[in-house]
Amino acid sequence: MLSSLRRYSQSEVAQQRMKIIKFYQQYGEEATKEAFGADRKVISRWRKRLTNSRGKLSALVPTSTRPHTVRTARTDPLIVEFIRKAREAHPRIGKEKLKPDLDIYCIKNGIATV
């Protein structure tokens, strides 16, 4: 997607894409790339979506690019508690000094290290 279209509402983006498609059909690939910065592959993808939806402008509205499954960080609660207690006892301790102590704690308790 053209990054410059991200700041507009969804319907404005769809209208702009339709305008680019019409410009492409009339003037060709080179002129479209110069005028809008849109590549032939992108325009072909938009045209395919438009024909599959039988010409509905809503097909040109951009869909989410977020992955369906996102991995969440799973940190052992014992590790979180150790870090919290260490920071309460020594508020200005940095990660460089905390990490060796955390590794020793994890090995003693049989927890996977961070």
Backbone bond lengths (Angstrom), bond angles and torsions (degrees), N, CA, C in turn:
res aa  C-N    CA-C-N  psi(-1)  N-CA   C-N-CA  omega(-1)  CA-C   N-CA-C  phi
1 M - - - 1.456 - - 1.523 108.61 -
2 L 1.282 115.28 147.15 1.454 120.06 176.81 1.516 108.93 -70.08
3 S 1.310 116.38 126.11 1.463 119.94 -175.48 1.523 112.29 -65.22
4 S 1.318 117.67 -25.88 1.461 120.04 -178.83 1.527 112.31 -71.05
5 L 1.334 117.58 -16.64 1.463 120.02 -179.41 1.528 112.54 -84.82
6 R 1.316 118.70 -7.54 1.461 121.46 -175.07 1.516 113.79 -68.47
7 R 1.315 118.25 -21.60 1.461 119.16 -175.27 1.533 113.07 -88.96
8 Y 1.317 118.40 2.93 1.460 121.92 180.00 1.524 110.45 -103.33
9 S 1.334 115.52 164.67 1.460 119.41 177.32 1.529 109.36 -70.77
10 Q 1.321 115.35 165.94 1.466 120.58 -174.25 1.534 112.31 -60.77
11 S 1.328 117.69 -41.55 1.462 119.72 -178.48 1.526 111.29 -68.84
12 E 1.328 116.52 -35.23 1.465 119.35 177.81 1.522 110.80 -66.37
13 V 1.322 117.04 -37.19 1.465 121.21 177.91 1.521 109.56 -64.33
14 A 1.328 116.89 -44.24 1.464 120.68 179.50 1.530 110.56 -62.58
15 Q 1.322 117.41 -41.57 1.465 120.32 178.77 1.523 111.14 -65.56
16 Q 1.321 116.94 -39.54 1.462 120.67 178.37 1.527 110.47 -64.83
17 R 1.315 117.16 -40.41 1.465 120.49 178.15 1.527 110.88 -64.14
18 M 1.320 116.28 -39.41 1.471 120.15 177.60 1.525 110.03 -63.70
19 K 1.313 116.09 -40.31 1.463 121.32 178.05 1.532 110.29 -62.17
20 I 1.336 116.56 -41.49 1.463 121.12 179.20 1.527 110.47 -65.16
21 I 1.333 116.90 -40.81 1.472 120.75 179.18 1.523 110.33 -62.32
22 K 1.323 117.08 -45.50 1.474 120.39 179.48 1.525 111.15 -64.22
23 F 1.322 116.53 -40.33 1.463 120.95 177.67 1.525 110.07 -62.02
24 Y 1.330 116.46 -41.40 1.465 121.85 179.64 1.528 110.74 -62.54
25 Q 1.329 116.82 -42.76 1.467 120.67 -179.74 1.522 111.38 -65.73
26 Q 1.318 116.36 -33.14 1.458 119.97 -176.75 1.526 112.54 -84.55
27 Y 1.337 118.07 -43.07 1.459 120.73 -170.92 1.528 115.01 -110.78
28 G 1.314 118.51 -15.57 1.459 120.16 176.22 1.518 114.41 98.88
29 E 1.339 113.12 -177.72 1.465 120.88 -171.56 1.521 113.77 -69.80
30 E 1.322 117.05 -49.04 1.467 120.72 -174.94 1.530 112.15 -62.31
31 A 1.325 116.04 -46.67 1.466 120.12 -178.93 1.532 110.86 -64.21
32 T 1.325 116.30 -38.19 1.465 120.16 179.99 1.519 110.99 -66.89
33 K 1.324 115.30 -40.97 1.464 118.92 179.81 1.523 110.83 -65.32
34 E 1.328 116.79 -39.11 1.467 120.45 177.99 1.523 111.72 -68.13
35 A 1.334 115.99 -44.09 1.461 120.30 -174.68 1.534 112.73 -73.49
36 F 1.338 117.20 -41.69 1.463 120.17 -172.21 1.527 114.26 -117.91
37 G 1.317 117.48 -16.42 1.460 120.29 -176.49 1.515 112.78 76.45
38 A 1.328 116.80 16.74 1.462 121.52 -179.09 1.520 109.77 -94.58
39 D 1.320 115.74 131.41 1.455 122.00 -178.72 1.528 110.58 -83.00
40 R 1.316 116.19 159.69 1.460 122.36 -179.63 1.528 111.13 -60.26
41 K 1.325 117.12 -39.75 1.464 120.92 -178.77 1.526 111.76 -63.50
42 V 1.313 115.87 -40.38 1.464 120.48 179.96 1.524 110.19 -66.62
43 I 1.321 115.81 -44.34 1.464 120.21 -179.61 1.521 110.27 -64.76
44 S 1.325 117.51 -39.24 1.470 120.97 177.90 1.524 110.76 -62.86
45 R 1.317 116.47 -39.03 1.466 120.80 177.97 1.530 110.42 -63.49
46 W 1.333 116.21 -43.06 1.465 120.14 178.43 1.521 110.92 -64.03
47 R 1.334 116.75 -42.61 1.469 120.50 -179.82 1.520 111.12 -63.28
48 K 1.328 116.64 -39.62 1.460 120.78 179.43 1.526 110.43 -64.11
49 R 1.337 116.41 -43.24 1.458 119.73 178.04 1.522 111.18 -62.89
50 L 1.322 115.68 -38.13 1.460 120.98 -179.56 1.524 110.99 -66.60
51 T 1.333 117.66 -43.56 1.468 120.18 179.76 1.527 111.35 -70.09
52 N 1.318 118.28 -35.83 1.470 120.66 178.56 1.522 112.02 -66.09
53 S 1.329 116.62 -28.36 1.463 120.09 179.45 1.527 111.90 -94.78
54 R 1.328 116.34 10.78 1.475 123.00 179.64 1.525 112.30 60.39
55 G 1.326 115.99 40.30 1.452 121.19 172.74 1.515 116.29 84.45
56 K 1.328 117.99 9.61 1.467 120.16 179.20 1.521 109.38 -73.38
57 L 1.308 115.83 130.89 1.460 121.65 -178.87 1.531 111.55 -66.09
58 S 1.315 116.92 -25.03 1.468 120.32 -179.50 1.530 112.16 -64.81
59 A 1.322 117.92 -17.81 1.468 121.11 178.15 1.523 111.21 -69.52
60 L 1.322 117.50 -21.76 1.459 120.96 -178.98 1.527 112.99 -88.35
61 V 1.324 116.66 -2.40 1.460 120.14 176.57 1.525 107.54 -70.03
62 P 1.335 117.75 129.32 1.466 119.38 -177.11 1.523 112.32 -64.87
63 T 1.326 115.25 139.87 1.456 120.87 177.69 1.525 109.37 -94.33
64 S 1.300 115.93 166.95 1.461 121.03 -179.37 1.525 110.42 -67.21
65 T 1.324 115.77 140.74 1.461 120.57 177.67 1.528 110.92 -104.46
66 R 1.317 116.48 9.05 1.463 121.23 179.29 1.525 108.94 -71.23
67 P 1.327 118.28 139.07 1.464 120.54 178.09 1.530 111.30 -63.57
68 H 1.340 116.28 151.25 1.464 120.30 179.79 1.524 111.04 -67.32
69 T 1.323 116.75 -41.98 1.459 120.37 178.81 1.522 109.30 -115.07
70 V 1.305 115.28 128.90 1.455 121.44 179.80 1.528 107.33 -120.61
71 R 1.302 115.92 127.23 1.455 120.66 -178.71 1.527 109.54 -71.47
72 T 1.319 116.23 134.12 1.459 120.35 177.71 1.529 108.84 -104.92
73 A 1.294 115.59 144.24 1.456 120.32 179.92 1.523 109.30 -72.10
74 R 1.326 115.81 129.93 1.460 120.35 178.34 1.529 108.28 -116.74
75 T 1.320 115.85 100.23 1.457 121.58 178.74 1.519 108.21 -103.73
76 D 1.305 115.74 134.15 1.460 121.29 -179.57 1.533 109.33 -58.82
77 P 1.331 117.90 133.45 1.472 120.49 -179.86 1.533 113.15 -59.75
78 L 1.330 117.27 -28.32 1.468 119.86 177.95 1.525 111.11 -65.65
79 I 1.331 116.41 -36.77 1.465 120.75 178.24 1.525 110.05 -66.69
80 V 1.323 115.69 -44.13 1.466 120.29 179.58 1.524 109.84 -61.56
81 E 1.321 116.25 -42.52 1.461 120.70 -179.98 1.530 111.30 -65.31
82 F 1.344 117.31 -40.01 1.464 120.98 177.68 1.527 110.55 -61.23
83 I 1.314 116.41 -45.90 1.469 120.68 -179.49 1.528 110.23 -63.92
84 R 1.326 116.45 -42.00 1.467 120.52 -179.67 1.534 110.90 -61.80
85 K 1.337 116.16 -45.51 1.471 119.75 -179.98 1.526 111.42 -65.73
86 A 1.333 116.62 -40.44 1.467 120.20 179.73 1.521 110.76 -64.55
87 R 1.317 116.94 -39.26 1.469 120.19 -179.84 1.522 111.57 -72.87
88 E 1.334 117.11 -30.96 1.465 119.32 176.09 1.528 110.39 -69.96
89 A 1.339 115.98 -39.16 1.461 120.01 179.57 1.527 111.50 -71.78
90 H 1.316 116.67 -37.77 1.470 122.68 -178.82 1.535 108.43 -132.18
91 P 1.333 117.96 85.65 1.471 121.20 -172.54 1.527 115.28 -59.57
92 R 1.318 117.99 -29.28 1.465 119.31 -175.31 1.531 113.11 -102.05
93 I 1.336 116.66 17.69 1.467 119.92 179.78 1.531 108.95 -73.03
94 G 1.302 115.58 137.55 1.458 120.40 -178.48 1.519 111.91 -94.52
95 K 1.320 115.52 171.57 1.461 119.85 -177.97 1.531 111.80 -67.53
96 E 1.334 117.00 -27.99 1.464 120.46 -179.92 1.526 111.39 -66.15
97 K 1.317 117.15 -36.69 1.464 120.85 179.70 1.529 111.60 -85.53
98 L 1.305 117.22 -25.97 1.458 121.29 -177.45 1.528 112.06 -80.04
99 K 1.311 117.71 -33.54 1.466 122.16 -174.70 1.528 113.62 -61.28
100 P 1.335 120.76 -46.30 1.474 118.75 177.96 1.530 112.86 -60.67
101 D 1.324 116.94 -39.53 1.467 120.50 177.59 1.525 110.64 -65.36
102 L 1.316 116.49 -38.93 1.459 121.09 179.00 1.528 110.77 -65.69
103 D 1.326 117.29 -40.39 1.468 120.79 178.39 1.529 110.95 -61.72
104 I 1.320 116.70 -43.68 1.473 120.91 178.57 1.526 110.20 -62.70
105 Y 1.337 116.47 -43.45 1.466 121.43 178.66 1.531 110.82 -60.70
106 C 1.329 116.71 -43.34 1.464 120.92 -178.63 1.530 111.12 -65.73
107 I 1.327 117.33 -41.17 1.468 120.78 179.94 1.532 110.42 -65.49
108 K 1.337 117.36 -41.35 1.470 121.26 179.44 1.527 111.76 -62.87
109 N 1.336 116.43 -38.00 1.466 120.91 -175.71 1.527 113.47 -96.41
110 G 1.319 117.45 1.55 1.467 120.54 177.64 1.516 113.50 68.75
111 I 1.312 116.45 35.80 1.467 122.26 179.77 1.523 108.17 -105.46
112 A 1.319 116.82 144.91 1.466 120.40 175.28 1.520 108.79 -64.40
113 T 1.338 116.37 133.68 1.465 120.23 -177.55 1.517 110.74 -74.72
114 V 1.310 113.75 157.08 1.461 120.37 -179.17 1.503 109.27 -89.27
